[in-house]
Amino acid sequence: MVPYIVPAKEKVLLKIGEGDVSPDAIPTEFDIFVWNVFKGQKAHIFEKDFRSLGEGKDFILLQEATVDQRMPKIWKEDFSSYEWHLAQSFHYKKDLTSTGVAIGSKLRPESVDFIRAKTRELFWLTPKLTLFSEYDFAGKKVLFVCTHVLNFVTLGAFTESLYEIAQKISTFNGPIVLAGDFNTWNFKRYMIMKSIFRELGLEHVDLDDDGRILKLDHVFVRGFDVVRARVHHSVISSDHFPLEIRLKL
């Protein structure tokens, strides 16, 4: 018997908090923070890292975010001015804790949507989701996309899942930020990923001093200048290093 429950489509999206920043208050330059948080499993150091690294960021994009006893508590208390939207991949049967991808910002999105990859992971058969949040930047529509791409699947299934994301993105004409865990653990996956999103005019962000052995996490942008982009190599509270990028519209 599988240890999880996949929610029905109408129960995938979850909102926590209420954004109250006016679109006119969005600065010309803003910071985004991207992190696969490893479900916050290293709780004794994760919470401190999340609070310090996430503080002051304009947009926070998370993979393996969880709705449990700890993570939403941090969102509500330490990021109380943020509005969080989570696309829940599945619930664990033992305690109904859910996990998925999330986007947090002080700005309230105009719309929120998701897609679920048609193929599931091998062995566990868990789904992977991509979250789409559209924001109004003082009259200009901007799309933020947070994804956690399939891992243990064939190259064909991996490629198909990227095309599913690309198809959804292709219907949007404005500036885009696409970020997350792409599970590009070999060169073929990496090149396929770059090729697919290049066709949509998305630029892959090169990170300063990127000494990662496995480059699984990436950021793509369209309609933005990259002011700076870095990896937090010293953070060990997850099996992924956090990424921090400053963009100019």
C-alpha positions, 0 to 999 in steps of 0.5 A, spaced: 500 500 500 502 506 498 504 511 504 501 517 500 495 520 497 495 524 491 489 530 492 484 531 487 486 537 482 481 542 486 484 541 492 492 542 490 492 549 491 493 552 498 494 559 500 497 561 507 497 569 509 495 575 505 499 580 501 498 587 502 503 591 498 501 595 492 504 593 485 506 601 485 511 599 491 515 594 487 522 596 487 525 597 480 530 592 482 528 586 487 531 579 490 528 572 489 530 566 493 530 559 490 531 553 495 529 546 495 528 545 502 529 538 503 522 538 507 525 542 512 528 535 515 534 538 519 529 542 523 535 544 528 538 548 523 533 549 517 529 554 521 535 559 522 537 558 515 530 559 512 529 566 517 536 569 515 536 567 508 529 569 506 529 575 510 527 581 506 526 577 499 521 580 495 519 573 492 521 566 495 520 560 491 521 553 494 521 546 492 519 540 497 516 545 501 511 542 507 505 543 510 506 540 517 507 543 524 513 547 523 514 550 516 507 554 515 508 556 522 515 560 520 511 563 514 505 566 519 510 568 524 516 570 521 514 572 514 507 574 516 506 580 511 507 575 505 502 571 501 504 564 500 501 559 495 503 552 495 501 546 490 501 540 494 504 534 490 501 529 495 499 528 503 503 522 507 497 518 510 501 517 517 500 524 519 497 528 512 503 532 512 503 535 504 509 537 500 510 541 494 512 547 491 511 554 493 511 561 492 511 567 497 511 574 496 508 581 499 505 582 493 498 579 492 498 575 485 493 576 480 492 569 478 495 562 481 495 555 477 499 549 476 500 543 472 501 536 474 506 532 470 503 526 466 508 521 468 510 520 475 516 518 478 518 510 478 518 506 484 514 511 489 509 513 483 509 520 486 507 526 482 511 532 480 508 539 480 509 546 477 506 552 480 504 559 476 503 565 479 502 572 475 503 578 478 501 586 476 508 590 477 504 597 476 501 595 470 505 590 467 504 583 468 509 578 470 509 571 471 513 567 476 514 559 475 516 555 481 518 547 478 520 541 481 521 537 475 521 529 475 527 525 477 527 518 476 524 517 470 526 516 462 530 521 458 523 521 454 519 522 460 523 528 463 523 531 456 516 531 455 515 534 462 519 540 460 515 541 454 509 541 458 511 546 462 514 550 456 507 549 453 503 553 459 509 558 459 508 559 451 501 562 452 504 568 456 507 574 453 510 578 458 516 578 463 518 571 466 522 568 472 522 560 472 526 557 477 526 551 481 529 544 482 530 541 475 534 534 476 539 535 471 544 530 474 547 529 467 549 533 461 543 530 456 538 533 461 542 539 462 542 541 455 535 539 453 532 543 459 536 549 456 534 548 449 527 548 450 526 554 454 531 558 450 526 557 444 521 561 449 526 567 449 528 565 456 535 566 459 539 561 463 542 565 469 549 564 470 551 564 478 557 567 480 562 562 483 558 556 482 562 551 484 556 546 485 558 539 483 551 537 481 547 543 478 540 541 479 537 548 481 536 553 476 533 560 474 531 562 467 528 569 466 525 573 460 524 581 460 529 582 466 536 584 467 540 580 472 544 584 477 547 579 481 546 571 482 549 567 487 549 560 491 549 560 498 555 554 498 555 554 506 548 552 507 548 545 510 540 545 512 538 542 506 541 537 500 540 543 495 544 550 496 540 556 496 540 561 490 539 568 491 538 573 485 537 580 484 533 582 478 531 589 474 525 589 470 
